[in-house]
Amino acid sequence: MTEGPTVSDFDPRALLAASRLGVLATIKADGLPQLSPVMPFYDPATGLLHVSMTEGRAKTANLRRDPRAALEVTSEDGRSWATAEGPVELVGPGTDPQGPEVQALVDYYRAAAGEHPDWDEYRATMVADKRVLMTMTVARVYGQSIG
């Protein structure tokens, strides 16, 4: 029987890189956390974590006011978790489907999911939906595995 990783083998960055569902914590104006479910993409080679979000939502407004965030992911069995913290930058929303703001979202999609079947449609949707790309420079990662 093959055993899972031991606590000493646990790498929270590997869990962060493998996860496509997490909870993003931003800071509300009153100082309390605001939590949002998101679909993150973490690139361990660059130390950057990306999330696509919509302009006008609470998390976007919070990050424009205070550009710090934390993101928590959990393993499918719930026995491991990892948290990334760091400063963020927001790009977008773009108004030109061929503009740099939308290109940043295209680059994010390619890295996270591969090729899209219709890039023109994707670009138009990013503009229409007022999508914004959050990029976190991961300053700290921590977590635990209950092995």
N, C-alpha and C positions, 0 to 999 in steps of 0.2 A: 504494500500500500504506500502510495506517495503522500508525503506530508506537505502541508503548505509552508510558507516561509515562517521562520521563527521570529520572535520579537526583535532579536539582534540583526536579522536579515532584512527587516522592513525598511523600505526606502519610500518616504512620503512623496518624493518627487516623481517616482515611477507611478504611484497611484494617481497623482495629479495629472500626469501625462495620459494615462489610460482612461480617465473619466470624462464623460460627455454630459454629465448632469451634476450640478452643484448649486450651492446657495451663496449668493453674493451679498455681503454686508456692506452697506454704505452708512454714512452718518447724517441723520436728519438735522434740521436747523435747531431743534431743541436738544441735540446732543445724544439722543437715543439712537440705537441701530435700526436700520430699515433693511429687511431681508427680502430677497427676490430669488426665485428659482431661475437658473440660467443654464445655457449650454456652453461651457468653457472649452477653450483649446489652449493647452500649455505646451510650449516648445522648450524642452529641456536644454537644447543646444544654445538657445539665445537667452533663456531665463525670462521669457516674456509670456504672459498669459493674455488671451484675447477673448472678448465677449462682444457679440453684436447686440445692440439694444436700440430702442426707439426714442427719438427726441420727444420730450414732454412727459416722460414717465418719471416716477419718483426717483428711481436710482440714477437716472441721467441728470436730473436737477440737483440731486445731492452731490454727485461727483463734480458738477460744474462749480458748486459752491465750496466743496472740500474734497480735493482729488486724492483721497486715500480710501482703500478698500481692503476687505478680506474675502477670501473665497474658500468654502469648505466643500470637500467631496467625501463620499463614503463608498466603500467597496460594496459590490452587489450583495454580499452576505451580511453586511452591516458590522463586520468584525474589525474593520480597519477604517481609519479616516485620516485625512490630510488637510491642512489649512495653509493657504498662501496669503501673505500680506505684502502690501507695498503701495507706492504712489502710482497713480494712473494718469494717462493722457487720453483725451477724447478727440476723435477725428470725425467730422461730419456734423450735421447731415449735408450731403451734397445736393446740388441742384442740376448738375450736368451728369448724365449717365456715363460720360467718358472722362469726367473730372477725377482729380487725385483722391478725393474723399471716397468716391465709389470704387476706385481702383484699390484702395486699401481694404475694402470689404471683399473684393474679388480675390485679392491675395490671401486674406484670412480664410475664405471659403476653400480655396485650392489647398491650402495647407491642412485644414481641418477635415475636409471631405473629398477632395479630388476635383475632377472636372464636373462642371455643371452642364446639363444637356442643352441649355439655351442661355448663353451669357447675355445676350441683348435683353431677354426677358428678366433675368436676374438683376441687371443694372437698372432697368426701368422700375422694378419693384423696390430696389434700395432707395431710389429717389422718391417714389410715391409714398413709401412707408416712413420716410425720414429716418432712415437707419443711421446709427452712429457706431463707430468701432471704438471700444474701450481696450486700451493696452496697458496692462499692469507690468511694471518692472518689479519682478518678484524679489523682495528684499529678505524675506524670511519664509521658510517652509518648516512646518512641524506636524507631527501626527503620531498615531499609535496603531499598533496591530495587536489584537487579542488573539494570540496564537494557540 
